[in-house]
Amino acid sequence: MTSEENTIDLGKLADEEIEKIGVGFPDYGLTENPFPTSAIAMKTRLFNFNNKFRYETFEDIARKIVHTARTGRYRGMVILGDFGLGKTYTLYYFSDLINKQLGKRQEVKSMAIYLSSCGVSLNDFLSNFIQEITIETIIQTIYQGKQDVINSEVIKFSEDVIKRVEAQLAMPYRGYADKETLAKLKQKCEEIKKGECDLEVLRLAIDDAITLYSHYSNSASSDFIRQIFAVLKNEQVFALEDYSYCFSILLFSRNIEKRKIATKFILGDKLSASENKILNLTLTELSPTDISKRVFPDILKILHTYGEQFNMVFVFVDEFEKIVLGLKGAKRFDFLEDLRSLIDYNLSQFSLVLGCSTEAYETIRGTSPAFSDRNRDVIDLPRIKSINDVKNLVQVYLSDRRTPNFNGLPCHPFSDSALMTIAENENGSPRYILEACHKILNYGLQMDAKVIDDKVLKTWYGK
C-alpha cells in the first residue's frame, strides 16, 4: 500500500457525508439529523425542548416560584434526579423564564442567578454569586440608589479643585496652566448639576479633578476615595466598613493594583499581607459570619431597595452533589451549616433552588438535617415511561427539521414500539434518549431501513 493510499482526505469524507445526508434524510422526511450528538443542556438550546412530557412537574415548580416571588419570603427547593434526567435543563429553563417574565412585573419582580457550582465554602458561594451578577452591576445599582449624595460629593470635590486651580492661575509665574482640562471639568460639573449624566461622566470628572489637583497634592485620589467611603458608611450601604471602602475604590479609583485587590476582597478571597498593606483594611478575609450576617444581606438590600428593586432574588445552584464529592466529614457539615446560617439571616428577598442527584442528597440530609429542613420542597424529575412522553420529547426535534412537503406521522421514521424500546433501554433518561435517537437514525440510513422499527432496534441493541 502506497503512502498516498494511507493519506486521510477530510474533504472527501466531508463530501461523502454531505451527499449521504442529502440523499438519505429526505427519505425520512428530514433535511438532516435533528437530534443532538450530545444532549447536555445549553442555554442556547433552551427553547428547542418540549416540556409536555413533564408539564405537571414544571407547572408545580412554576407555581412555587410565583408564590415565592410574590411573598418575598425564603422558600428552598431541590430538583432531584439522576444524571441525564434534566436537572441542569430545568434550572436553566426556570432561571431564564424568571428573568424574562418576572423581571419587570412589579408585584412579583424577580432576578434569577444561575450558578454552575456552589463551591466548597461560603466564600466560594459569595464569589460565584457576585461574579454572576457582576460587581459593576452592583456598583451601578448603588449609584442609582445614592445618586444625589454621590453627585454632591463629586461636585463638592471638583469645585474645590477648580477654586484651587483658578487661585493658582491668578498668581504670576506660579499657576499650573492646564486650562483645557479645567474647562472640561467645569462643563462636566454643570452636566452633573443638571442631572444630565451617568456614573461614567462622574468618573471622567473625577479623573480631570485629580489630574489638576495632583499638581498641588500627592493624596488627591485617596482624599476623594475617603470622601466616597464616608458617604457609603453614613448612608449605611454596607455594614462592614472594609467592604464599603473596597467599593469606594471600585467606584472611582483608576489605580489598577488597588482595584484588583479590592475586587479580590469583595469576592471573599484572602488578601496577602503585602496586598492588605496597600489598602490597609481591618480584615484580610471575610469570615462565614461576615458573609451571612453582613455582606450578603447588604447585597440583597441593594438589589431590593435601589435600582430595579427586586422583590426576590432566586439563586439556582447546579451540581449540588459536588459538596458530597468534594467535602468529607466535618468540612461537609461545616459548609452545610454555613449555608443554613446564610438562609437563616436572609429569609427575605432570597431563595435557593438546588439541582442535586438523588443519592447525594440523601447523604446531605444525613449530614445536616437542619439544612435540609430549610429546603423542604423536593421535586423528583420523573423518568420517561409512556409512549406519549417519548413522543412529546422527540416530536419537537423532528418537526424542526422536516422537509417542506412532509405530511407523514409526527414521529416518522420511528415506530411507536421502537420509541418505547429506546426509552426502556436508555432508562427513561431524556438526555440519553435524544442521543440514542441521533445514533439510531444514522444507523437506519446505513441499513437502508425505510422505518426505524423493532427490527432495526433489535440489531442496534443486540437483543
C-alpha positions, -999 to +999 in steps of 0.1 A: +000+000+000+015+034-010+017+064+013-009+081-009-034+053-001-027+058+036-035+096+034-067+106+050-087+131+029-110+150+052-125+169+023-135+137+006-150+123+038-170+156+042-183+154+007-194+118+012-212+126+045-229+156+029-240+135+000-253+108+023-273+134+043-287+149+011-298+116-003-308+097+029-326+120+053-352+133+028-364+097+026-373+101+063-389+135+056-360+153+072-334+178+060-308+164+084-304+146+116-324+167+141-312+151+173-281+163+193-250+142+194-247+155+230-279+164+248-262+181+277-283+213+285-271+245+269-286+280+274-286+285+236-308+254+231-333+261+259-364+265+238-357+237+213-370+214+240-406+204+247-418+202+283-451+185+276-439+152+289-432+169+323-459+195+322-474+187+357-439+187+373-430+220+356-463+236+365-458+227+401-423+243+401-437+274+384-465+279+410-440+276+438-417+302+421-446+327+416-457+323+452-422+329+465-417+359+442-450+374+454-444+369+491-407+378+491-400+351+517-374+323+515-386+290+501-359+264+493-364+240+465-344+209+455-346+195+420-337+158+423-327+133+397-300+111+384-276+122+357-293+127+323-328+134+337-327+171+330-317+189+363-294+214+345-320+220+318-347+226+345-325+251+363-316+269+330-352+269+319-367+285+351-339+309+357-343+322+321-381+322+325-380+342+357-357+369+342-378+372+310-413+370+326-409+383+361-380+407+357-403+437+351-436+427+369-438+450+399-459+426+422-435+397+416-404+414+403-376+389+405-340+383+394-326+348+388-290+339+391-277+306+378-246+291+394-229+261+378-215+252+412-219+261+448-182+257+456-168+242+488-171+272+511-194+302+518-166+324+503-169+304+471-206+308+471-203+346+475-177+348+448-198+328+423-229+348+432-212+382+427-194+373+396-227+361+380-244+394+389-211+413+381-195+439+405-202+467+380-240+459+382-239+462+420-219+495+416-244+509+391-273+499+414-257+516+444-252+547+422-289+547+412-299+545+448-275+571+462-271+592+431-279+626+448-253+622+476-226+608+453-232+636+428-230+661+456-196+647+467-183+648+431-194+684+426-180+695+460-146+679+453-145+692+417-155+727+426-129+728+454-103+718+429-115+744+404-112+771+430-077+760+440-065+759+404-080+792+395-064+808+425-031+794+415-036+806+379-042+841+392-008+841+408+020+853+385+045+826+375+030+801+399-001+787+382-004+753+366-019+763+332-039+732+321-068+753+311-082+727+287-087+702+315-101+729+337-127+739+311-137+702+307-141+698+344-163+729+346-185+716+318-189+682+335-199+698+368-227+716+350-239+684+335-239+667+369-258+696+385-285+693+358-287+655+363-276+650+326-251+624+333-244+588+343-217+573+365-191+573+337-194+611+334-187+613+372-157+591+368-144+613+340-150+644+361-130+629+390-102+619+366-100+656+355-102+669+390-074+645+402-053+654+372-055+690+382-053+685+419-023+662+418-001+691+409-008+706+443-014+674+464+001+639+463-030+625+480-056+637+456-070+603+447-070+588+482-086+620+496-116+616+473-119+579+478-121+586+516-149+610+509-169+584+490-162+559+517-177+583+542-208+586+521-213+548+518-207+545+555-230+573+565-257+561+541-253+526+556-250+509+522-227+483+538-225+473+574-189+462+570-166+492+567-139+473+548-165+463+522-176+500+518-140+511+514-134+485+487-165+495+468-154+532+471-122+522+453-141+504+425-165+533+422-138+559+414-102+548+417-082+543+384-054+526+403-052+491+387-035+475+416-059+488+442-089+479+421-075+443+417-070+439+455-104+455+463-121+431+439-104+402+455-116+411+489-152+418+477-153+383+462-143+368+496-107+358+487-080+361+513-055+390+509-018+385+515+000+408+540+015+428+512-018+432+495-035+444+526-007+468+533-017+487+502-054+490+512-048+490+550-081+471+557-090+458+592-097+423+578-077+402+553-106+379+545-144+377+550-155+351+576-186+329+570-203+351+597-193+383+579-208+369+547-241+355+561-249+384+586-234+414+569-222+412+533-249+390+517-279+408+534-265+441+522-262+430+486-298+417+487-308+450+503-291+470+475-309+448+448-342+452+466-341+489+476-321+506+448-323+504+410-347+478+397-359+470+433-363+432+430-388+416+453-370+383+451-336+370+441-336+334+431-302+316+432-302+284+411-273+262+421-264+233+398-245+201+407-250+205+444-238+169+447-202+183+444-205+191+481-206+153+487-178+146+462-155+175+473-160+176+510-158+149+536-168+146+573-166+177+594-158+200+564-190+190+546-210+195+578-194+229+584-202+241+549-238+230+551-242+247+584-227+279+570-253+277+542-280+271+567-269+303+586-269+322+553-305+312+548-315+320+584-300+355+582-316+361+547-352+350+549-364+379+528-358+386+491-338+354+487-345+318+477-323+288+468-332+263+441-307+234+441-301+207+415-288+175+430-285+138+424-308+117+444-281+096+461-260+127+470-290+145+486-297+116+509-261+120+521-266+157+526-298+151+545-279+128+568-251+152+573-272+183+581-309+177+588-311+214+597-300+224+562-324+200+545-352+213+568-347+248+552-353+233+518-384+212+521-398+215+486-382+184+469-392+178+433-382+145+417-378+147+380-397+117+365-382+093+340-399+088+306-421+057+309-451+061+285-453+063+247-469+098+249-440+110+269-415+097+244-434+113+215-437+146+232-399+146+237-388+137+202-415+153+181-402+189+186-368+179+173-382+160+143-406+189+134-378+214+135-360+196+106-389+184+084-388+188+046-413+213+032-438+188+017-437+162+046-472+150+055-465+118+074-469+108+110-452+132+135-426+107+148-418+092+114-395+073+107-397+059+143-425+034+151-442+036+185-428+003+196-393+015+186-396+046+206-406+026+237-377+003+232-353+032+231-369+047+262-366+014+281-330+008+270-320+043+279-336+040+314-361+068+307-334+095+306-343+124+282-306+131+275-298+095+266-329+090+246-321+120+224-285+110+220-296+074+211-321+088+185-293+106+168-272+075+165-300+052+156-313+075+129-278+074+112-277+036+117-311+033+100-297+051+069-267+029+068-291-002+069-313+014+042-342+010+066-374+026+054-386+030+090-369+027+124-388-003+138-383-032+162-361-050+136-337-021+135-337-017+173-330-054+178-299-052+156-288-019+172-292-031+208-282-066+201-312-081+218 
